[in-house]
């Protein structure tokens, strides 16, 4: 009888640990899901994000960090829009240094902390890129990566208004565009001179993980041509 009771006690202890472990695992999974639904803390606390939010408030747009919700996640590397060169190839080092030097001190071109990567999000045609495309260029280990890292829908009156690196692997690009279904064929027209419904999107891009998390704000109404000079 005593032996049977000891077996029961052991079984109960195992069950308690198993149940406790399951509850902890479920809670961690739920917590990760909650955290993932909102912009990462490292983005919210970054000076680039804080300056961007403050600038919007000064222009009459109050956008809070907790208003952004996860919209989708995509891969960033697309062989159609990606070129990779080895630093061992003849002439690549010289071309790389020229590209880095020629993009210094240009508005809407920002560099990584290492100064060996940059993001060009100018709203104009340049270097073979359209106004609605973002150009990433940089050194990743011993490879030079040259890519159209992001684009947006011209039909949605889109533009990229801010970009900043969190570190040498992760950066954020903010986009303003009409709050419409980009694939819809019957979207009513609304020009940048009209009052349209817009939203902001934050693209959190992780080069190591080949990941782009897209967070979207609540929609708001504005006239884009009146807002653009202030962004």
DOTORDREN-637295 format. One line per 5 residues: number of its first residue (from 1); their letters; for each residue x, y, z of N, C-alpha, C, O, CB. Coordinates in steps of 0.1 Angstrom, whole numbers, padded with zeros to 4 digits. Glycine has a CB too. Example, Ala and Ser with C-alpha at 12.3 -4.5 7.8 and 13.67 -1.06 7.14 Angstrom:
BEGIN
1 = AS = 0132 -0057 0078 0123 -0045 0078 0132 -0033 0078 0142 -0033 0085 0113 -0045 0090 ~ 0128 -0022 0071 0137 -0011 0071 0129 0000 0079 0134 0011 0080 0141 -0006 0057
This chain:
BEGIN
1 = XXXXX = 0008 -0012 0000 0000 0000 0000 0009 0013 0000 0006 0022 -0007 -0009 0000 0012 ~ 0019 0012 0008 0028 0024 0009 0035 0026 -0004 0037 0037 -0008 0038 0022 0021 ~ 0039 0014 -0011 0046 0015 -0024 0036 0021 -0034 0040 0030 -0042 0050 0002 -0028 ~ 0023 0017 -0034 0014 0022 -0043 0011 0037 -0041 0011 0045 -0051 0000 0015 -0042 ~ 0011 0042 -0028 0009 0056 -0025 0021 0064 -0030 0019 0075 -0035 0007 0058 -0010
6 = XXXXX = 0033 0058 -0029 0045 0065 -0034 0045 0067 -0049 0048 0078 -0054 0058 0057 -0030 ~ 0040 0057 -0056 0038 0058 -0071 0028 0069 -0074 0031 0076 -0084 0034 0044 -0077 ~ 0017 0069 -0067 0007 0079 -0070 0013 0093 -0068 0010 0102 -0075 -0005 0077 -0060 ~ 0021 0095 -0057 0027 0108 -0054 0036 0112 -0065 0036 0124 -0069 0034 0107 -0040 ~ 0044 0103 -0070 0053 0106 -0081 0046 0110 -0094 0049 0120 -0100 0062 0094 -0084
11 = XXXXX = 0035 0102 -0097 0027 0106 -0108 0021 0119 -0107 0020 0127 -0117 0016 0095 -0110 ~ 0016 0123 -0095 0010 0136 -0093 0020 0147 -0095 0017 0157 -0100 0004 0136 -0079 ~ 0032 0145 -0090 0042 0155 -0091 0046 0157 -0106 0047 0168 -0110 0055 0151 -0083 ~ 0047 0146 -0113 0050 0147 -0128 0039 0155 -0135 0041 0163 -0143 0051 0133 -0134 ~ 0026 0151 -0131 0015 0158 -0137 0015 0173 -0134 0011 0181 -0143 0002 0152 -0133
16 = XXXXX = 0018 0176 -0122 0018 0191 -0118 0029 0198 -0126 0026 0209 -0131 0021 0192 -0103 ~ 0041 0192 -0127 0051 0198 -0135 0047 0200 -0150 0050 0210 -0156 0064 0191 -0134 ~ 0041 0189 -0155 0036 0190 -0169 0026 0200 -0171 0027 0208 -0181 0031 0176 -0173 ~ 0016 0201 -0162 0006 0211 -0164 0012 0225 -0162 0008 0234 -0170 -0005 0209 -0153 ~ 0021 0227 -0152 0027 0240 -0150 0035 0244 -0162 0035 0256 -0167 0036 0240 -0138
21 = XXXXX = 0043 0234 -0168 0051 0237 -0180 0042 0241 -0191 0045 0250 -0199 0059 0226 -0183 ~ 0031 0235 -0193 0022 0238 -0204 0016 0252 -0203 0015 0259 -0212 0010 0227 -0205 ~ 0012 0255 -0190 0006 0268 -0188 0017 0279 -0191 0014 0290 -0197 0001 0270 -0173 ~ 0029 0277 -0186 0040 0287 -0188 0042 0288 -0203 0044 0299 -0208 0053 0282 -0181 ~ 0042 0277 -0211 0045 0277 -0225 0034 0285 -0232 0036 0293 -0241 0046 0263 -0231
26 = XXXXX = 0021 0282 -0228 0010 0289 -0234 0010 0304 -0232 0008 0312 -0240 -0004 0283 -0229 ~ 0014 0307 -0219 0015 0322 -0216 0026 0329 -0224 0024 0340 -0228 0017 0323 -0201 ~ 0037 0322 -0225 0048 0328 -0233 0044 0330 -0248 0046 0340 -0254 0061 0319 -0233 ~ 0037 0319 -0253 0032 0321 -0267 0022 0332 -0268 0023 0339 -0278 0026 0307 -0271 ~ 0013 0333 -0259 0004 0344 -0259 0011 0358 -0258 0007 0367 -0265 -0007 0343 -0248
31 = XXXXX = 0021 0359 -0249 0028 0371 -0247 0035 0375 -0260 0036 0387 -0263 0037 0370 -0236 ~ 0041 0365 -0266 0048 0368 -0279 0039 0372 -0290 0042 0381 -0298 0056 0355 -0284 ~ 0027 0366 -0290 0017 0370 -0300 0012 0385 -0297 0011 0392 -0307 0004 0361 -0299 ~ 0010 0388 -0284 0006 0402 -0281 0018 0412 -0285 0015 0422 -0291 0003 0403 -0266 ~ 0030 0408 -0281 0041 0417 -0284 0043 0419 -0299 0046 0430 -0304 0054 0411 -0278
36 = XXXXX = 0040 0408 -0307 0042 0408 -0321 0032 0417 -0328 0034 0422 -0339 0042 0394 -0327 ~ 0020 0418 -0322 0009 0426 -0328 0012 0441 -0328 0005 0448 -0335 -0004 0423 -0321 ~ 0021 0445 -0319 0024 0459 -0318 0038 0462 -0323 0046 0452 -0324 0022 0464 -0303 ~ 0042 0474 -0325 0055 0477 -0330 0065 0473 -0319 0062 0475 -0307 0057 0492 -0334 ~ 0077 0468 -0323 0087 0464 -0313 0091 0475 -0304 0092 0487 -0308 0099 0457 -0320
41 = XXXXX = 0094 0472 -0291 0099 0482 -0282 0111 0490 -0287 0113 0502 -0285 0101 0476 -0268 ~ 0120 0482 -0294 0133 0488 -0298 0130 0499 -0309 0138 0508 -0311 0142 0477 -0304 ~ 0118 0497 -0316 0114 0508 -0326 0108 0520 -0318 0112 0531 -0321 0104 0502 -0336 ~ 0099 0517 -0309 0092 0527 -0302 0102 0536 -0294 0099 0548 -0293 0082 0521 -0293 ~ 0112 0530 -0288 0121 0538 -0280 0133 0544 -0288 0140 0552 -0282 0127 0529 -0269
46 = XXXXX = 0133 0541 -0301 0144 0547 -0309 0142 0562 -0311 0131 0567 -0312 0145 0540 -0322 ~ 0153 0569 -0311 0152 0584 -0313 0146 0588 -0326 0139 0598 -0328 0167 0590 -0312 ~ 0149 0580 -0337 0143 0583 -0350 0128 0582 -0350 0122 0590 -0356 0149 0573 -0360 ~ 0123 0572 -0343 0108 0571 -0342 0103 0582 -0334 0092 0588 -0337 0104 0557 -0336 ~ 0109 0585 -0322 0104 0596 -0314 0104 0609 -0320 0095 0617 -0319 0113 0596 -0301
51 = XXXXX = 0114 0612 -0328 0115 0625 -0336 0104 0625 -0346 0098 0636 -0349 0129 0627 -0342 ~ 0102 0614 -0353 0091 0613 -0363 0077 0616 -0357 0070 0623 -0363 0092 0599 -0370 ~ 0074 0609 -0346 0062 0611 -0339 0060 0626 -0335 0049 0632 -0336 0060 0602 -0327 ~ 0070 0631 -0329 0070 0645 -0325 0068 0655 -0336 0060 0664 -0335 0083 0649 -0317 ~ 0075 0652 -0348 0073 0661 -0359 0059 0660 -0365 0053 0670 -0369 0083 0656 -0370
56 = XXXXX = 0053 0648 -0365 0039 0647 -0369 0029 0655 -0360 0020 0662 -0365 0034 0632 -0369 ~ 0032 0654 -0347 0023 0662 -0338 0025 0677 -0340 0015 0684 -0339 0027 0659 -0323 ~ 0037 0681 -0343 0039 0696 -0346 0032 0700 -0358 0029 0712 -0360 0054 0699 -0347 ~ 0029 0691 -0367 0022 0694 -0380 0007 0691 -0379 0000 0692 -0389 0028 0686 -0391 ~ 0002 0688 -0367 -0012 0686 -0365 -0017 0672 -0366 -0029 0670 -0366 -0019 0694 -0374
61 = XXXXX = -0008 0662 -0367 -0012 0648 -0368 -0007 0641 -0355 0005 0640 -0353 -0005 0641 -0381 ~ -0017 0637 -0348 -0014 0630 -0335 -0014 0615 -0338 -0025 0609 -0339 -0023 0634 -0324 ~ -0003 0608 -0339 -0002 0594 -0341 0006 0588 -0329 0017 0592 -0327 0005 0591 -0355 ~ 0000 0579 -0322 0006 0572 -0311 0012 0559 -0314 0007 0552 -0324 -0004 0571 -0299 ~ 0022 0555 -0307 0028 0542 -0310 0019 0530 -0309 0020 0521 -0317 0040 0540 -0300
66 = XXXXX = 0010 0530 -0299 0001 0519 -0297 -0010 0518 -0307 -0018 0509 -0307 -0005 0519 -0283 ~ -0011 0528 -0316 -0021 0527 -0327 -0017 0518 -0338 -0025 0514 -0346 -0024 0541 -0332 ~ -0004 0515 -0339 0001 0507 -0350 -0001 0492 -0347 0002 0487 -0336 0016 0510 -0352 ~ -0007 0486 -0357 -0010 0471 -0356 -0003 0464 -0367 -0002 0469 -0378 -0025 0469 -0356 ~ 0001 0452 -0364 0008 0444 -0374 -0001 0440 -0385 -0012 0435 -0383 0014 0431 -0368
71 = XXXXX = 0003 0444 -0398 -0005 0441 -0409 -0001 0428 -0416 -0010 0420 -0420 -0004 0453 -0419 ~ 0012 0427 -0419 0017 0415 -0425 0032 0414 -0424 0038 0423 -0419 0012 0414 -0440 ~ 0037 0402 -0428 0051 0400 -0428 0055 0394 -0441 0049 0385 -0447 0056 0390 -0416 ~ 0066 0399 -0447 0070 0395 -0460 0085 0392 -0460 0092 0397 -0451 0067 0405 -0471 ~ 0090 0385 -0470 0105 0384 -0472 0109 0396 -0480 0101 0402 -0487 0108 0371 -0480
76 = XXXXX = 0122 0400 -0478 0126 0412 -0485 0135 0410 -0497 0135 0418 -0506 0134 0420 -0475 ~ 0141 0398 -0498 0150 0396 -0509 0143 0390 -0521 0137 0379 -0519 0162 0387 -0505 ~ 0143 0396 -0532 0137 0392 -0544 0148 0392 -0555 0153 0402 -0558 0125 0400 -0548 ~ 0151 0380 -0561 0161 0379 -0571 0159 0389 -0583 0169 0392 -0590 0163 0365 -0576 ~ 0147 0392 -0585 0144 0401 -0596 0149 0415 -0594 0153 0422 -0603 0129 0402 -0599
81 = XXXXX = 0150 0419 -0581 0153 0433 -0577 0166 0433 -0569 0169 0443 -0562 0142 0440 -0570 ~ 0174 0422 -0570 0186 0421 -0561 0198 0418 -0569 0198 0409 -0578 0183 0410 -0550 ~ 0209 0425 -0566 0222 0422 -0572 0232 0420 -0561 0232 0428 -0551 0226 0434 -0582 ~ 0240 0410 -0562 0251 0408 -0552 0264 0406 -0559 0266 0399 -0569 0247 0395 -0544 ~ 0274 0413 -0553 0287 0413 -0559 0297 0409 -0548 0296 0413 -0536 0291 0427 -0565
86 = XXXXX = 0307 0401 -0551 0318 0398 -0542 0328 0408 -0542 0332 0414 -0552 0324 0384 -0545 ~ 0333 0412 -0530 0344 0421 -0529 0357 0416 -0536 0366 0424 -0538 0347 0425 -0515 ~ 0357 0403 -0539 0369 0397 -0545 0369 0400 -0560 0379 0398 -0567 0369 0382 -0543 ~ 0357 0404 -0566 0356 0406 -0580 0363 0419 -0583 0364 0428 -0576 0341 0407 -0584 ~ 0369 0419 -0595 0377 0430 -0600 0369 0443 -0601 0358 0443 -0607 0384 0427 -0613
91 = XXXXX = 0373 0453 -0595 0367 0466 -0596 0355 0469 -0586 0350 0480 -0585 0362 0468 -0609 ~ 0351 0458 -0579 0339 0460 -0570 0342 0469 -0558 0334 0477 -0554 0335 0446 -0565 ~ 0354 0467 -0553 0358 0476 -0541 0358 0491 -0545 0353 0499 -0537 0372 0472 -0536 ~ 0363 0494 -0557 0364 0508 -0561 0349 0513 -0564 0346 0524 -0560 0372 0509 -0574 ~ 0341 0505 -0570 0327 0509 -0572 0319 0511 -0559 0311 0520 -0558 0320 0499 -0581
96 = XXXXX = 0322 0502 -0550 0315 0503 -0537 0319 0517 -0530 0311 0524 -0525 0319 0491 -0528 ~ 0332 0519 -0529 0337 0531 -0523 0332 0544 -0530 0328 0554 -0523 0352 0532 -0522 ~ 0331 0544 -0543 0325 0555 -0550 0310 0557 -0547 0306 0568 -0545 0327 0553 -0566 ~ 0303 0546 -0546 0288 0547 -0543 0287 0553 -0529 0278 0561 -0527 0282 0533 -0544 ~ 0294 0548 -0519 0293 0553 -0506 0297 0568 -0505 0290 0576 -0499 0303 0545 -0496
101 = XXXXX = 0307 0572 -0512 0312 0586 -0512 0301 0595 -0519 0299 0606 -0514 0325 0587 -0519 ~ 0296 0590 -0530 0287 0599 -0538 0273 0601 -0531 0265 0610 -0536 0285 0593 -0551 ~ 0270 0593 -0521 0257 0594 -0514 0258 0601 -0501 0248 0602 -0493 0250 0581 -0513 ~ 0269 0607 -0498 0271 0614 -0485 0263 0627 -0486 0262 0634 -0496 0286 0616 -0482 ~ 0258 0632 -0474 0252 0645 -0473 0241 0648 -0483 0240 0659 -0488 0263 0656 -0474
106 = XXXXX = 0233 0638 -0485 0221 0639 -0494 0209 0638 -0486 0207 0628 -0478 0222 0629 -0506 ~ 0199 0647 -0487 0187 0646 -0479 0179 0633 -0484 0178 0631 -0495 0178 0658 -0481 ~ 0174 0626 -0474 0167 0614 -0476 0175 0602 -0481 0171 0593 -0487 0155 0616 -0486 ~ 0188 0603 -0478 0198 0592 -0479 0204 0590 -0465 0211 0599 -0460 0209 0594 -0490 ~ 0201 0579 -0458 0206 0577 -0445 0216 0565 -0444 0214 0555 -0451 0195 0575 -0435
111 = XXXXX = 0226 0566 -0435 0236 0556 -0434 0235 0548 -0422 0229 0553 -0412 0250 0562 -0435 ~ 0239 0536 -0422 0240 0527 -0411 0250 0531 -0401 0259 0539 -0404 0242 0512 -0415 ~ 0250 0526 -0388 0261 0530 -0379 0275 0527 -0384 0284 0534 -0380 0258 0523 -0366 ~ 0276 0516 -0392 0289 0512 -0397 0294 0521 -0408 0306 0521 -0412 0289 0498 -0402 ~ 0285 0529 -0414 0287 0538 -0425 0290 0531 -0438 0295 0536 -0448 0299 0548 -0422
116 = XXXXX = 0287 0518 -0438 0290 0509 -0450 0277 0505 -0457 0278 0497 -0466 0298 0497 -0446 ~ 0266 0510 -0453 0253 0508 -0459 0245 0520 -0459 0246 0529 -0450 0245 0496 -0451 ~ 0236 0522 -0469 0227 0533 -0469 0214 0530 -0475 0212 0520 -0482 0233 0545 -0477 ~ 0204 0538 -0472 0190 0537 -0477 0187 0550 -0484 0188 0561 -0478 0180 0534 -0466 ~ 0183 0549 -0496 0180 0561 -0504 0165 0561 -0507 0160 0553 -0514 0188 0562 -0518
121 = XXXXX = 0157 0569 -0500 0143 0569 -0501 0137 0583 -0507 0126 0587 -0504 0136 0567 -0487 ~ 0145 0589 -0515 0141 0601 -0521 0129 0599 -0530 0128 0589 -0537 0153 0607 -0529 ~ 0120 0609 -0530 0108 0608 -0538 0110 0614 -0552 0104 0624 -0556 0096 0615 -0531 ~ 0120 0608 -0559 0123 0613 -0572 0130 0602 -0580 0135 0592 -0574 0133 0626 -0572 ~ 0131 0603 -0593 0138 0593 -0601 0153 0595 -0599 0158 0606 -0601 0134 0593 -0616
126 = XXXXX = 0160 0584 -0596 0175 0585 -0595 0181 0572 -0596 0176 0562 -0591 0178 0592 -0581 ~ 0193 0571 -0602 0201 0559 -0603 0193 0547 -0608 0195 0535 -0604 0207 0555 -0589 ~ 0183 0549 -0617 0175 0538 -0622 0163 0534 -0613 0156 0524 -0616 0183 0526 -0624 ~ 0161 0541 -0602 0150 0539 -0593 0139 0549 -0595 0141 0561 -0597 0154 0538 -0579 ~ 0126 0545 -0593 0115 0554 -0594 0112 0561 -0581 0118 0557 -0571 0102 0546 -0599
131 = XXXXX = 0103 0571 -0581 0101 0579 -0570 0094 0571 -0559 0095 0574 -0547 0092 0591 -0573 ~ 0087 0560 -0562 0080 0552 -0552 0088 0539 -0549 0082 0529 -0544 0066 0548 -0558 ~ 0101 0540 -0550 0110 0528 -0547 0121 0532 -0538 0126 0543 -0539 0116 0522 -0560 ~ 0125 0523 -0529 0136 0526 -0519 0148 0517 -0523 0147 0505 -0526 0131 0522 -0505 ~ 0159 0524 -0524 0171 0517 -0528 0180 0514 -0516 0184 0523 -0508 0179 0526 -0538
136 = XXXXX = 0183 0502 -0514 0193 0498 -0503 0206 0494 -0510 0206 0487 -0520 0187 0486 -0495 ~ 0217 0498 -0504 0230 0495 -0509 0240 0494 -0497 0240 0502 -0489 0236 0506 -0519 ~ 0247 0483 -0497 0256 0481 -0486 0265 0469 -0486 0262 0460 -0494 0249 0482 -0473 ~ 0274 0469 -0477 0283 0457 -0475 0278 0448 -0464 0277 0452 -0453 0298 0462 -0472 ~ 0276 0435 -0468 0272 0425 -0459 0282 0414 -0459 0283 0406 -0468 0257 0419 -0463
141 = XXXXX = 0290 0414 -0448 0302 0405 -0448 0311 0409 -0459 0316 0420 -0460 0298 0390 -0448 ~ 0314 0400 -0469 0323 0403 -0480 0315 0404 -0493 0321 0403 -0504 0333 0392 -0482 ~ 0302 0407 -0492 0294 0409 -0504 0287 0423 -0504 0283 0428 -0493 0283 0398 -0504 ~ 0286 0429 -0516 0279 0441 -0518 0265 0438 -0522 0263 0431 -0532 0287 0450 -0528 ~ 0256 0443 -0515 0241 0440 -0518 0235 0453 -0524 0236 0464 -0517 0233 0435 -0506
146 = XXXXX = 0230 0452 -0536 0223 0464 -0542 0209 0460 -0546 0207 0451 -0554 0232 0468 -0555 ~ 0199 0466 -0539 0186 0461 -0540 0175 0472 -0540 0176 0482 -0533 0183 0451 -0529 ~ 0164 0469 -0547 0152 0477 -0545 0145 0470 -0534 0138 0460 -0535 0143 0477 -0558 ~ 0147 0476 -0522 0143 0469 -0510 0128 0471 -0507 0122 0463 -0499 0151 0474 -0498 ~ 0122 0481 -0513 0108 0484 -0510 0102 0493 -0520 0109 0501 -0526 0107 0491 -0496
151 = XXXXX = 0089 0491 -0523 0082 0500 -0532 0068 0502 -0526 0063 0494 -0517 0082 0495 -0546 ~ 0060 0511 -0532 0047 0514 -0527 0038 0517 -0540 0044 0520 -0550 0046 0525 -0516 ~ 0025 0518 -0538 0016 0520 -0549 0014 0535 -0552 0010 0542 -0544 0002 0513 -0546 ~ 0018 0538 -0565 0016 0552 -0569 0001 0556 -0569 -0003 0567 -0567 0022 0554 -0583 ~ -0008 0545 -0572 -0022 0548 -0572 -0027 0552 -0558 -0038 0559 -0557 -0029 0535 -0576
156 = XXXXX = -0020 0549 -0548 -0023 0552 -0534 -0017 0565 -0530 -0017 0568 -0518 -0020 0541 -0525 ~ -0012 0573 -0539 -0005 0586 -0536 0006 0584 -0525 0008 0592 -0516 -0015 0596 -0531 ~ 0013 0573 -0526 0023 0570 -0516 0035 0578 -0516 0039 0583 -0527 0026 0555 -0516 ~ 0042 0579 -0505 0055 0584 -0504 0062 0579 -0491 0055 0576 -0481 0055 0600 -0504 ~ 0075 0578 -0491 0083 0574 -0480 0088 0587 -0473 0095 0595 -0480 0094 0564 -0483
161 = XXXXX = 0085 0589 -0461 0088 0602 -0454 0099 0601 -0444 0105 0612 -0440 0076 0608 -0448 ~ 0103 0589 -0440 0114 0589 -0430 0120 0575 -0430 0113 0565 -0433 0108 0592 -0415 ~ 0133 0574 -0427 0140 0561 -0425 0151 0563 -0415 0157 0573 -0414 0146 0556 -0439 ~ 0154 0552 -0408 0165 0552 -0398 0169 0538 -0394 0160 0529 -0394 0160 0560 -0385 ~ 0182 0536 -0392 0187 0523 -0388 0185 0522 -0372 0188 0531 -0365 0202 0522 -0392
166 = XXXXX = 0182 0510 -0368 0182 0506 -0354 0196 0501 -0350 0201 0503 -0339 0171 0496 -0350 ~ 0202 0494 -0360 0215 0489 -0358 0220 0485 -0373 0214 0490 -0382 0216 0476 -0349 ~ 0231 0478 -0374 0236 0475 -0387 0228 0465 -0395 0230 0462 -0407 0250 0471 -0386 ~ 0218 0458 -0388 0210 0448 -0395 0196 0451 -0396 0189 0446 -0405 0211 0435 -0387 ~ 0191 0461 -0388 0176 0464 -0388 0174 0479 -0391 0181 0487 -0385 0170 0460 -0375
171 = XXXXX = 0165 0482 -0399 0161 0496 -0401 0146 0497 -0403 0139 0487 -0406 0168 0502 -0413 ~ 0141 0510 -0402 0127 0513 -0403 0125 0523 -0414 0132 0533 -0415 0121 0517 -0389 ~ 0114 0521 -0422 0110 0531 -0432 0095 0534 -0430 0087 0524 -0429 0113 0525 -0447 ~ 0092 0546 -0429 0078 0550 -0428 0072 0554 -0441 0079 0561 -0449 0076 0561 -0417 ~ 0060 0551 -0443 0053 0553 -0456 0039 0559 -0453 0032 0555 -0444 0051 0540 -0464
176 = XXXXX = 0035 0569 -0461 0022 0574 -0460 0015 0571 -0473 0021 0574 -0484 0021 0590 -0457 ~ 0003 0566 -0473 -0004 0562 -0485 -0019 0562 -0483 -0023 0560 -0471 0001 0549 -0491 ~ -0027 0562 -0493 -0041 0561 -0492 -0045 0548 -0486 -0039 0538 -0488 -0048 0563 -0505 ~ -0055 0548 -0477 -0060 0537 -0470 -0070 0529 -0479 -0082 0528 -0477 -0067 0540 -0457 ~ -0064 0522 -0490 -0072 0515 -0500 -0066 0502 -0502 -0055 0499 -0499 -0073 0523 -0513
181 = XXXXX = -0074 0493 -0509 -0069 0480 -0513 -0062 0482 -0526 -0068 0486 -0536 -0081 0470 -0515 ~ -0049 0480 -0526 -0040 0483 -0538 -0044 0474 -0550 -0041 0478 -0561 -0026 0481 -0534 ~ -0050 0463 -0547 -0054 0454 -0558 -0068 0457 -0564 -0071 0451 -0575 -0053 0440 -0554 ~ -0075 0465 -0558 -0089 0468 -0563 -0088 0476 -0576 -0080 0485 -0578 -0097 0477 -0552 ~ -0097 0473 -0585 -0097 0479 -0598 -0107 0491 -0599 -0107 0499 -0608 -0100 0469 -0609
186 = XXXXX = -0116 0491 -0589 -0127 0502 -0590 -0125 0512 -0579 -0135 0518 -0574 -0140 0495 -0589 ~ -0113 0514 -0574 -0110 0524 -0563 -0113 0538 -0568 -0108 0542 -0579 -0095 0523 -0559 ~ -0122 0545 -0561 -0125 0559 -0566 -0112 0568 -0566 -0104 0567 -0557 -0136 0565 -0557 ~ -0111 0576 -0576 -0099 0585 -0576 -0099 0595 -0565 -0109 0600 -0561 -0098 0592 -0590 ~ -0087 0599 -0561 -0085 0609 -0551 -0071 0614 -0552 -0062 0607 -0548 -0088 0604 -0536
191 = XXXXX = -0069 0626 -0557 -0056 0631 -0561 -0050 0637 -0548 -0056 0639 -0538 -0057 0642 -0571 ~ -0036 0639 -0548 -0029 0645 -0537 -0035 0659 -0533 -0032 0664 -0522 -0015 0646 -0540 ~ -0042 0666 -0542 -0048 0679 -0539 -0061 0678 -0533 -0067 0688 -0528 -0049 0687 -0552 ~ -0067 0666 -0532 -0080 0664 -0526 -0078 0659 -0511 -0067 0654 -0508 -0088 0654 -0534 ~ -0088 0660 -0503 -0088 0654 -0490 -0091 0639 -0491 -0102 0635 -0496 -0099 0661 -0480
196 = XXXXX = -0082 0631 -0488 -0083 0616 -0489 -0081 0610 -0476 -0075 0616 -0466 -0073 0611 -0500 ~ -0084 0597 -0475 -0082 0589 -0463 -0068 0582 -0464 -0066 0575 -0474 -0093 0579 -0460 ~ -0059 0585 -0455 -0046 0579 -0455 -0043 0571 -0442 -0050 0572 -0433 -0035 0591 -0457 ~ -0032 0564 -0443 -0026 0558 -0431 -0011 0558 -0432 -0006 0559 -0443 -0032 0544 -0428 ~ -0004 0557 -0420 0010 0555 -0421 0013 0540 -0419 0006 0533 -0412 0017 0563 -0409
201 = XXXXX = 0024 0536 -0426 0029 0522 -0424 0043 0523 -0420 0051 0531 -0425 0027 0514 -0438 ~ 0047 0515 -0410 0061 0513 -0406 0066 0500 -0411 0060 0489 -0408 0062 0514 -0390 ~ 0076 0500 -0419 0082 0488 -0425 0095 0486 -0416 0105 0493 -0417 0086 0490 -0440 ~ 0094 0475 -0408 0106 0471 -0400 0113 0460 -0407 0108 0449 -0408 0101 0467 -0385 ~ 0125 0463 -0412 0132 0454 -0421 0145 0449 -0414 0153 0456 -0409 0136 0461 -0434
206 = XXXXX = 0145 0435 -0413 0156 0428 -0407 0164 0421 -0418 0159 0411 -0423 0152 0418 -0396 ~ 0176 0426 -0421 0184 0420 -0432 0188 0406 -0429 0189 0397 -0438 0196 0429 -0435 ~ 0192 0403 -0416 0196 0390 -0413 0185 0379 -0414 0187 0368 -0418 0202 0390 -0398 ~ 0173 0383 -0410 0162 0374 -0410 0154 0374 -0423 0145 0366 -0425 0152 0377 -0398 ~ 0158 0382 -0432 0151 0383 -0445 0136 0386 -0442 0128 0380 -0448 0153 0371 -0454
211 = XXXXX = 0134 0396 -0434 0120 0398 -0429 0116 0413 -0430 0124 0421 -0426 0118 0393 -0415 ~ 0104 0415 -0434 0098 0429 -0433 0085 0428 -0426 0075 0422 -0431 0097 0435 -0447 ~ 0084 0434 -0414 0072 0435 -0407 0065 0448 -0410 0072 0458 -0409 0074 0433 -0391 ~ 0053 0448 -0414 0045 0460 -0417 0035 0463 -0407 0026 0455 -0405 0039 0459 -0431 ~ 0036 0475 -0401 0026 0479 -0391 0019 0491 -0396 0025 0500 -0403 0034 0483 -0377
216 = XXXXX = 0006 0492 -0394 -0002 0503 -0400 -0009 0510 -0389 -0014 0505 -0379 -0013 0497 -0409 ~ -0010 0524 -0390 -0017 0532 -0381 -0032 0533 -0384 -0037 0527 -0393 -0011 0546 -0381 ~ -0039 0539 -0375 -0053 0542 -0378 -0054 0552 -0389 -0046 0560 -0391 -0060 0547 -0365 ~ -0065 0551 -0397 -0067 0560 -0409 -0070 0574 -0404 -0075 0576 -0393 -0078 0555 -0418 ~ -0067 0584 -0413 -0070 0598 -0410 -0071 0605 -0423 -0067 0600 -0434 -0058 0604 -0401
221 = XXXXX = -0077 0616 -0423 -0080 0624 -0435 -0070 0636 -0436 -0068 0643 -0426 -0094 0629 -0436 ~ -0065 0638 -0448 -0056 0650 -0450 -0055 0653 -0465 -0058 0644 -0473 -0042 0647 -0443 ~ -0050 0664 -0468 -0046 0668 -0482 -0031 0666 -0483 -0024 0674 -0477 -0051 0683 -0485 ~ -0027 0657 -0491 -0013 0653 -0491 -0004 0664 -0496 0007 0666 -0490 -0011 0641 -0500 ~ -0008 0672 -0506 0001 0683 -0510 0003 0693 -0500 0014 0700 -0500 -0005 0689 -0523
226 = XXXXX = -0006 0695 -0491 -0004 0704 -0480 0004 0699 -0469 0010 0706 -0461 -0017 0709 -0474 ~ 0005 0686 -0468 0012 0679 -0457 0027 0676 -0461 0036 0677 -0453 0005 0666 -0453 ~ 0029 0673 -0474 0043 0668 -0478 0054 0678 -0474 0064 0673 -0470 0042 0667 -0493 ~ 0052 0691 -0476 0064 0700 -0473 0067 0699 -0458 0079 0703 -0454 0060 0714 -0477 ~ 0058 0695 -0450 0061 0695 -0435 0066 0682 -0430 0070 0681 -0419 0048 0698 -0428
231 = X = 0066 0671 -0438 0070 0658 -0434 0085 0657 -0434 0091 0647 -0430 0064 0647 -0442
